[in-house]
Amino acid sequence: MNRTVCFLRDALWRVLFILFLPLSAAALPDPEAFVNPPPDRTRVGAVIPLTGSDEAARETAMRQLERAKSLAFGFVLFDLPAETEGFWETWQAVTKRAKQLRLPLGFTDFALLNETSAPTASVQFSRHINRVLFQSQTNLPETYGTTLIGYHFPGHSVTNPPWPSTAADTNLWRETYAVTLRDLVQESGLDAGLSVEHAPLPPEEVGFFFKQPIFPLATNAWECERNTRAGGGARTMARLDCWGQLPVESPAALVTNRQAFARVSLLHDGATRILFPFPEGISSDDETFRALQTLCTFFNRCQWLLAQGDPPADFLYIGENPPDFLVPYALDRAAPAMLQSARPKQRDLLFPSGRRYPRLLVQSGALREHPGLAALLNRYRTAGITVGQTDTDDASPPFPVWRDAADLPIPPPYRATPDNTNLLFRITRRKPASGTILLVSNTTGESGTLRVDFPDPPKGSVECWNPEDGTRVPLPLLPPAGVELPLPPFASRFIVTP
């Protein structure tokens, strides 16, 4: 009798295992798509010069498109010369070829003004951009996925923009030029992008006004915070395309010394897609081509897997330089001016993008710099939204002061502990329908192991997905709910839980 019961019990477990196996597998992202990411909007982009409007320039552009397609780029921006009659004819031919290759196309660094001075009146500014957009609509009937992106003013370098950074000029740009660009471009059926270096706005507001914000690779802590603010503002506005632009470097050399893989920091800053600049065009040299294939595949895998979950928002942060105890939390960002577009709804702060925030955290410095901000946040608190502020010396702070993680209304989503005190790392989190996706990057030249503990045990096998070679290996669960992740120098790995 006992043997019969045991047999039936074992048979029942086998049947249940078979029945629920597809459900468990379905909870994880598609591993085949991770190895070979599909040709969608999660692929990297390239910036290529359009060298002229003659037949030779046209043929060169065609070859560049074909190389970009072979390298699995998902988008090409042509850096344009001065506008001439021949340019539009060349551009039409290029867009037709891009459509045949099913390669989305756009143009960048299209001058807004012919003279070398900044716009002094909105009428002049509007007249010029209207002419450019009219030409675009008239001359691009065969365009596939055109994007008008990356404005600049001729005669002014990135480090010497054509405007002072006074509050008055910022308000003028925000209320006149940015609104004009956004509205006119959208009315034309195009998308607009702008680099955080090219506008006198808080970095968060670039994604507020433009659908495709851009930021360059950070080289210091200030630039990293600038990028993080821009990426956080883009998430607040639910921008699908937030571009992180790589520097102009030798791809072959980068792959040789592994520094290229550290450029994944752009994704941690908040970029959703990496933009490769090729001021001399994509090289046909075999070694360089193979190096680019390695880089493109690595970034495409990272971008695809991050796109399989939504970016969580533990807090909406208003201010600069969040304190260190907030590192494990996912922070969307908003400049004070952006709050005017939001409204309370069902104890959440709802933005026009659809992003909702039940918890707001404001930097005490932002309250001092913006006198009306405290009153606005008080109205939100009255509507049932949780509002806190960072450390302050005020005797009577307007909101509860959260000085460390113990003060926060929610626990950290994970705890990360390296076995090597020299190991520095960054973690970016995504929330799919079930489980968690963590992109973990070693930002140093040293090897180490990182232990990651979750608040609750995962509901299945935890895996490490390697974007360098596409492999997946299980990670043993350590009590009570942790895993250990080996990290070679400058390496990035994904922790995927069902």
TADAWO-V581881 format. One record per helix or strand of 2 or more residues. SS is the DSSP state (A for helix, B for strand). FROM is the first residue (numbers start at 0). TO is the last residue. If there is no record, write none. Layout:
ss->SS from->FROM to->TO
ss->SS from->FROM to->TO
This chain:
ss->A from->1 to->25
ss->A from->30 to->34
ss->B from->44 to->48
ss->A from->54 to->69
ss->B from->74 to->78
ss->A from->84 to->99
ss->B from->104 to->107
ss->A from->121 to->138
ss->B from->146 to->148
ss->A from->166 to->186
ss->B from->191 to->192
ss->A from->195 to->197
ss->A from->202 to->208
ss->B from->213 to->215
ss->A from->220 to->235
ss->B from->242 to->244
ss->A from->250 to->255
ss->A from->258 to->268
ss->B from->272 to->277
ss->A from->285 to->305
ss->B from->314 to->317
ss->A from->323 to->325
ss->B from->330 to->332
ss->A from->335 to->340
ss->B from->342 to->344
ss->B from->347 to->349
ss->B from->355 to->356
ss->B from->358 to->361
ss->A from->363 to->368
ss->A from->372 to->381
ss->B from->385 to->388
ss->B from->399 to->400
ss->A from->404 to->406
ss->B from->413 to->417
ss->B from->424 to->430
ss->B from->435 to->441
ss->B from->447 to->453
ss->B from->461 to->464
ss->B from->471 to->474
ss->B from->481 to->486
ss->B from->491 to->496
